[in-house]
Amino acid sequence: MSGITNGDCKRMTVMKFGGTSVGNAESFARVAEIIKQAGSKRPGIFVVVSAMAGVTNTLIAAARAAAAGNEAPYREARSRLLVQHLSVAGQLVKNEGERNELGKIIEDHLKEFERLCHSIAVLGELTARGLDVVSSLGERMSAPLLAAVLRTQGLNGQLVDARQLIITDQTHGDATPLWEVTNQRCREFIPPLIENEIIPVVSGFIGATEAGVLTTLGRGGSDYSAAIIGAALKADEIQIWTDVNGVMTADPRIVDGARTLSEITYEEVAELAYFGAKVLHPKTVAPALQGNIPLLVLNTFNPEHPGTRIVQKSNEGSKGAVKAITAIRNMNLVTIEGRGMIGVPGHCRARVQQRGAR
């Protein structure tokens, strides 16, 4: 494979698949086919995957219940999640030895989940560090599962631990990447795999401190993981595969006739994400913008649709035109007035938006 120099993957596509894209066995099979088709068109595929749909919520709810003294939810969750993941393996992983090994990985992660929740129940406290470990288990099960499904499809999928690549500060729940060391790790570790026609499969949402302590990048952080790695490797493009056709002009559940935008700028989509649009994690845009790497939002369930292309400068729409609208629910507006507010640090605006105000 040509085109890889100085640790950069000049011909590489980062493909991130969200939770709804890997919700069940049928979805996993569809994702494998999308990856296979992409690999046949261009070399160099790198995959980032989220937890299966609903898994992270289940893990967090069970851990919080344990902290409140209720141990039944985590025991029920362990059994349910084991069946959910082994069902996919049973349907899609044909090699018995590999299927058994995968089953052991999943069982080990769920035993870890049970031990953690028991400890949380004994202590009566769920720390931010503990929550990171629990909430990351969904990705740590889905990534080896997808890698095994790819191998069944004849692709050279290989699990790569995100903690080897994304190095962060010590903030649990919303960690910030340490860019210099993260870039160095990605550029040292990934190009040799791509050169050998391996498809790395990485769990999204997860990083680690320089001491190796697991951290997470915030809910929805798998998008951010893809952007971090794509920027580090100077990829051709970063694809965000989800369950909609792209960035829409409005929420179709609220606005009839909402349509998909074919193109939008980094700045515009960042503002939409910040103010409530669910298509992208708000932090995703910055690494792509810095590297001037196009972001594509595509539909796993309608892969023929061109989706939305996010670029530095868009040709769609006239200058000053409103391209899209979004909204944040459950927000009240508090107006603070008075001469005493003038020039007071932290109160440079007369109006303050307060989320969840009552």
C-alpha positions in Angstrom: 0.0 0.0 0.0 1.5 3.3 -1.0 1.2 6.8 0.2 2.2 6.5 3.8 5.1 8.7 4.8 6.3 10.3 8.1 3.7 8.5 10.1 0.8 10.0 8.1 -1.9 7.9 6.4 -2.3 10.0 3.2 -4.8 7.6 1.8 -7.0 6.8 4.8 -10.6 7.0 5.7 -11.8 7.0 9.3 -15.3 5.4 9.6 -17.2 5.9 12.9 -20.3 3.8 13.5 -22.7 4.9 16.3 -24.8 2.8 18.6 -27.9 2.5 16.4 -25.6 1.4 13.6 -24.6 -1.6 15.7 -27.9 -2.3 17.5 -28.3 -5.9 16.6 -26.8 -8.7 14.4 -28.5 -7.4 11.3 -26.9 -4.0 11.9 -23.5 -5.5 12.5 -23.7 -7.4 9.2 -24.7 -4.2 7.4 -21.8 -2.3 8.9 -19.4 -5.1 7.8 -20.7 -4.8 4.3 -20.3 -1.0 4.3 -16.7 -1.4 5.4 -16.1 -4.1 2.9 -17.4 -1.9 0.1 -15.3 1.1 1.2 -12.2 -1.0 1.4 -12.7 -2.2 -2.2 -12.8 1.4 -3.5 -9.8 2.8 -1.6 -7.1 1.4 0.7 -6.7 2.4 4.3 -9.8 2.0 6.5 -9.8 2.8 10.2 -13.0 2.0 12.2 -14.2 3.6 15.4 -17.3 2.0 17.0 -19.7 3.0 19.7 -21.4 0.7 22.2 -24.5 -1.2 21.0 -27.7 0.9 21.2 -28.9 1.4 24.7 -26.0 -0.4 26.4 -24.2 2.7 27.9 -27.5 3.9 29.4 -28.1 0.5 30.9 -24.6 0.3 32.4 -24.9 3.8 33.9 -28.4 3.3 35.3 -27.3 0.0 37.0 -24.2 1.6 38.5 -26.2 4.5 39.9 -28.8 2.1 41.3 -26.0 0.2 43.0 -24.7 3.4 44.6 -28.2 3.9 46.0 -28.2 0.4 47.5 -30.1 -1.5 44.9 -28.1 -4.4 43.5 -30.8 -6.1 41.4 -30.5 -3.8 38.3 -26.8 -4.6 37.7 -27.4 -8.3 38.1 -30.3 -8.1 35.6 -28.2 -5.9 33.3 -25.3 -8.4 33.3 -27.5 -11.2 32.1 -29.3 -9.1 29.5 -26.1 -7.7 28.1 -24.5 -11.1 27.9 -27.3 -12.4 25.8 -27.4 -9.3 23.6 -23.7 -9.5 22.7 -23.4 -13.3 22.5 -26.5 -13.4 20.2 -24.6 -11.2 17.6 -21.5 -13.4 17.9 -23.6 -16.6 17.6 -25.3 -15.4 14.4 -22.3 -13.7 12.6 -19.0 -15.2 13.9 -18.7 -18.6 12.1 -15.4 -19.9 13.5 -16.2 -21.8 16.6 -12.8 -21.1 18.2 -13.0 -17.4 17.6 -16.6 -17.3 18.8 -15.6 -19.0 22.0 -12.7 -16.6 22.5 -15.0 -13.6 21.9 -17.5 -15.0 24.3 -14.8 -15.2 27.0 -13.9 -11.5 26.3 -17.5 -10.4 26.7 -18.0 -12.5 29.8 -14.9 -11.1 31.4 -16.0 -7.6 30.8 -19.4 -8.3 32.4 -17.8 -10.0 35.4 -15.8 -6.8 35.8 -19.0 -4.8 35.6 -20.6 -7.0 38.3 -17.6 -6.7 40.6 -17.5 -2.9 40.1 -21.2 -2.5 40.8 -20.9 -4.7 43.9 -18.0 -2.5 45.2 -20.1 0.6 44.4 -23.0 -0.8 46.4 -20.7 -1.6 49.4 -19.2 1.9 49.4 -22.5 3.6 48.6 -20.7 6.0 46.2 -20.2 6.2 42.4 -17.0 8.2 41.7 -16.3 9.9 38.4 -13.4 7.5 37.9 -15.6 4.5 38.6 -18.3 5.8 36.3 -15.8 6.0 33.5 -14.8 2.4 33.9 -18.4 1.2 34.0 -19.7 3.4 31.1 -16.8 2.4 28.8 -17.7 -1.3 29.0 -20.2 -1.1 26.1 -17.5 0.1 23.6 -15.0 -2.4 25.1 -17.5 -5.2 24.1 -18.7 -3.9 20.7 -15.2 -3.3 19.3 -13.9 -6.9 19.6 -17.3 -8.1 18.4 -17.1 -5.9 15.2 -13.5 -6.9 14.6 -14.5 -10.6 14.7 -17.5 -10.0 12.4 -15.1 -8.3 9.9 -12.8 -11.3 9.9 -15.8 -13.6 9.3 -16.4 -11.5 6.2 -12.9 -12.1 4.9 -11.5 -8.7 6.1 -8.4 -8.3 8.3 -10.1 -6.6 11.2 -8.0 -6.2 14.3 -9.0 -4.8 17.7 -6.9 -1.8 18.8 -7.1 -0.5 22.4 -8.1 3.2 22.3 -6.1 3.7 25.5 -2.9 3.1 23.5 -3.8 6.0 21.1 -5.8 8.7 22.8 -3.9 10.1 25.8 -5.8 12.6 27.9 -5.7 14.7 31.1 -7.0 13.3 34.3 -10.5 14.7 34.0 -13.0 11.9 34.3 -16.2 12.0 32.3 -15.1 14.8 29.9 -11.3 14.3 29.4 -9.3 16.5 27.1 -6.7 14.9 24.8 -3.0 15.7 25.2 -2.5 16.4 21.6 1.3 16.0 21.3 1.5 12.6 22.8 -1.8 11.5 21.2 -0.5 12.5 17.7 2.7 10.7 18.4 1.0 7.5 19.5 -1.3 7.4 16.5 1.4 8.1 14.0 3.7 5.4 15.4 1.1 2.7 15.9 -1.4 2.9 13.1 0.5 3.3 9.8 2.2 -0.1 10.0 -1.2 -1.7 10.4 -2.6 0.1 7.4 0.5 -0.7 5.5 -0.2 -4.4 6.1 -3.8 -4.1 5.0 -5.2 -4.5 8.5 -8.4 -2.7 9.4 -8.0 -1.4 12.9 -11.2 -1.4 15.0 -11.1 1.0 18.0 -13.6 1.5 20.8 -14.8 5.1 20.7 -15.4 7.3 23.7 -12.4 6.0 25.5 -8.9 7.4 26.3 -6.4 7.0 29.1 -4.1 9.2 31.1 -0.3 9.0 30.7 -0.3 6.7 33.7 -2.8 4.4 31.9 -5.9 5.2 33.9 -9.0 4.9 31.8 -10.9 8.1 30.9 -13.9 9.0 28.8 -14.4 11.9 26.4 -18.0 12.7 27.4 -21.3 11.1 26.2 -21.4 10.8 22.5 -17.6 11.0 22.5 -17.1 8.3 19.8 -17.5 11.1 17.1 -14.8 13.0 18.9 -12.6 9.9 19.0 -12.9 9.6 15.2 -12.0 13.2 14.7 -9.0 13.0 17.1 -7.5 10.0 15.3 -8.4 11.3 11.8 -6.6 14.6 12.5 -3.6 12.9 14.1 -3.2 10.7 10.9 -4.1 13.5 8.5 -6.8 11.2 7.0 -8.5 12.0 3.7 -11.9 12.2 5.4 -13.8 11.3 8.5 -17.1 9.5 8.1 -19.7 9.6 10.8 -22.2 6.8 10.2 -25.5 7.2 12.0 -29.3 6.5 11.5 -30.1 9.7 9.5 -29.3 10.8 6.0 -27.1 13.7 7.2 -27.4 17.1 8.8 -31.0 18.3 8.3 -32.5 21.8 8.1 -34.5 21.0 11.2 -35.7 18.2 13.4 -38.0 16.2 11.1 -40.0 15.1 14.1 -40.9 18.8 14.7 -40.7 20.4 11.2 -42.5 18.9 8.2 -40.5 19.1 5.1 -37.1 19.2 6.7 -34.5 18.2 4.2 -30.9 17.0 4.3 -28.2 19.6 3.6 -25.7 18.4 1.0 -22.9 20.6 2.4 -22.3 22.8 5.4 -19.3 24.5 7.0 -17.4 23.4 10.1 -18.5 26.6 11.9 -22.2 26.1 11.0 -22.4 22.5 12.1 -20.5 23.3 15.3 -23.0 25.9 16.2 -25.9 23.5 15.5 -24.3 20.8 17.6 -23.7 23.2 20.5 -27.3 24.4 20.5 -28.9 21.0 20.5 -28.6 19.2 17.2 -27.8 15.5 17.9 -26.0 14.6 14.7 -22.5 15.3 15.9 -20.7 15.6 19.3 -20.0 19.3 19.7 -16.2 18.8 20.0 -15.9 16.7 16.8 -15.4 19.7 14.5 -12.3 21.3 16.1 -9.8 18.5 15.1 -11.2 18.2 11.6 -11.1 22.0 11.1 -7.5 22.2 12.3 -6.5 19.6 9.8 -8.9 20.8 7.1 -10.3 17.2 6.9 -13.8 16.8 5.4 -16.4 15.3 7.7 -19.2 13.3 6.1 -22.4 12.4 7.9 -23.9 9.2 6.4 -26.7 6.8 7.0 -25.9 3.2 7.8 -29.4 2.2 6.8 -29.3 4.1 3.6 -25.7 3.9 2.5 -26.5 5.0 -1.1 -27.5 8.5 0.1 -24.7 11.0 -0.3 -25.3 12.5 3.2 -23.9 15.8 4.3 -20.3 17.0 3.6 -18.9 19.3 6.3 -16.1 21.5 4.9 -14.2 24.8 5.5 -16.2 26.7 2.9 -19.6 25.7 1.6 -21.1 26.5 -1.8 -24.6 25.6 -0.6 -27.0 28.5 0.0 -26.5 32.2 -0.5 -24.6 34.5 1.9 -26.7 35.3 5.0 -29.3 32.6 4.3 -30.6 30.5 7.2 -29.5 26.9 6.4 -30.9 25.1 9.5 -32.5 25.6 12.8 -32.2 23.7 16.1 -33.5 24.0 19.6 -32.7 23.1 23.2 -35.6 21.8 25.2 -36.3 22.6 28.9 -34.6 26.0 28.9 -35.8 29.2 30.5 -34.5 32.7 29.9 -33.5 34.7 32.9 -33.0 38.5 32.3 -30.7 40.2 34.8 -30.9 44.0 34.8 -29.6 46.9 36.9 -26.8 49.4 37.0 -24.8 47.2 39.3 -24.4 44.7 36.6 -22.5 47.0 34.2 -18.8 46.0 34.0 -19.1 43.2 36.5 -16.8 40.3 35.4 -18.8 37.3 34.2 -21.9 39.4 33.5 -21.0 41.0 30.2 -24.4 40.3 28.8 -27.7 41.4 30.2 -29.4 38.1 29.4 -28.2 34.8 30.7 -29.5 31.5 29.4 -29.9 28.9 32.1 -30.5 25.3 31.2 -33.0 23.4 33.3 -34.1 26.5 35.2 -37.3 26.1 37.3 
